[in-house]
Amino acid sequence: MRDNRGFTLLEIIVVVFILSLLAAIVAPRIIGRTDDARIAEAKVQIKNFETALKLFKLDNGFYPGTEQGLEALVEKPTSGQIPQNYREGGYLEQRRIPLDPWSNPYIYISPGIYGDFDIISYGADGRENGEDKNADIKNWDM
């Protein structure tokens, strides 16, 4: 006697169809959220830079210049205006300047065009301007 304990081809096709249908519905929702998460992460990092820069100014009376860059938040500058009351250990907890969520460096300009300083991430495309996920993320727009 034959053992009939298995799946028929029709049953396997139905299961594969159902799984494909679920993947088609769920995947776009998950994939679309990664861009939103990266944008939110960039905004949080920029806010952290702003806070650290304000602490730097409280201690030293000025913001780091463009040439000193955001690196002045983790290492005492040796050129430009030298801070006299630099906090030991720097001003960022992780003691490094992170790249933006798309692995590009943040742009820092001080004095800024739109304020005391400007901080910019060029978004997913890494180029100035853009729309949607490629839009620039700027501290004066948040």
C-alpha positions in Angstrom: 0.0 0.0 0.0 1.2 3.5 -0.8 1.6 6.1 1.9 -0.6 9.1 1.0 0.8 11.5 3.7 2.1 14.4 1.6 1.1 17.6 -0.1 -0.4 17.7 -3.6 1.0 20.1 -6.1 -2.2 22.1 -5.9 -1.9 22.5 -2.2 1.8 23.7 -2.5 0.7 26.2 -5.3 -2.1 27.6 -3.1 0.4 28.1 -0.1 3.0 29.8 -2.4 0.3 32.0 -3.8 -0.9 33.1 -0.3 2.6 33.8 0.9 3.3 35.8 -2.3 0.1 37.8 -1.8 1.1 38.6 1.8 4.6 39.6 0.8 3.2 41.9 -1.9 1.0 43.6 0.7 3.5 43.9 3.6 6.8 44.5 1.8 6.0 48.0 0.4 4.9 49.2 3.8 8.2 48.0 5.4 10.4 49.2 2.6 8.8 52.6 2.4 9.5 53.2 6.1 13.3 52.9 5.8 13.5 56.3 4.1 11.3 57.8 6.8 13.5 56.3 9.5 16.7 57.6 7.9 15.2 61.1 7.6 14.1 61.0 11.3 17.6 59.8 12.3 19.3 62.7 10.4 17.0 65.2 12.2 17.9 63.7 15.6 21.6 63.8 14.8 21.3 67.4 13.7 19.5 68.3 16.9 22.3 66.6 18.9 24.8 68.7 17.0 22.9 71.8 17.8 22.8 70.9 21.5 26.5 70.2 21.6 27.3 73.4 19.7 25.3 75.4 22.2 27.2 73.8 25.1 30.5 74.6 23.3 29.5 78.2 23.0 28.4 78.3 26.7 31.9 77.1 27.7 33.9 79.1 25.2 31.9 82.1 24.1 31.8 81.3 20.4 30.8 78.6 18.0 33.5 76.6 16.1 34.3 78.1 12.7 33.6 76.4 9.4 37.3 75.3 9.1 37.2 73.7 12.6 34.0 71.9 11.6 31.9 69.6 13.8 35.2 67.9 14.7 35.6 70.7 17.3 32.9 68.9 19.3 35.0 65.8 19.8 38.6 67.2 19.7 39.9 70.5 20.9 40.7 72.7 17.9 44.3 73.6 17.3 43.7 76.2 14.6 41.4 79.2 14.2 39.9 80.6 17.4 41.2 78.3 20.1 38.7 77.5 22.9 40.0 78.3 26.4 37.4 76.4 28.4 37.1 73.3 26.3 35.3 70.5 28.1 37.5 67.4 28.7 36.1 64.5 26.6 34.4 66.9 24.1 30.8 67.7 23.7 29.4 64.5 22.1 28.7 61.4 24.1 29.9 59.0 21.4 33.1 61.0 20.9 33.0 60.8 17.2 31.1 62.7 14.4 28.7 60.3 12.8 28.0 60.3 9.1 24.5 61.0 8.0 22.2 57.9 7.6 23.3 57.7 3.9 27.0 57.5 4.9 27.7 61.1 3.8 29.4 63.7 6.1 27.2 66.5 7.4 27.9 70.0 6.1 28.7 72.6 8.8 29.0 76.3 8.2 29.7 78.9 10.8 28.7 81.7 10.8 25.8 80.4 8.9 23.7 81.9 6.3 20.4 81.2 8.2 21.7 81.5 11.8 24.7 81.3 14.0 25.5 78.0 12.2 24.1 75.8 9.4 24.0 72.0 9.5 23.0 70.2 6.4 22.5 66.6 5.2 22.0 66.3 1.5 19.7 63.4 1.9 19.6 60.1 0.0 21.2 61.3 -3.2 24.1 63.1 -1.4 23.6 66.2 -3.6 22.3 69.6 -2.9 18.6 70.1 -3.3 16.2 67.3 -4.2 12.7 66.2 -3.4 11.1 63.5 -1.2 13.8 61.1 0.1 16.5 63.2 -1.7 15.5 66.4 0.0 18.1 68.3 2.0 17.7 68.2 5.8 18.6 71.5 7.3 18.7 72.7 10.9 16.9 75.9 10.1 14.0 74.0 8.5 13.2 71.7 11.4 
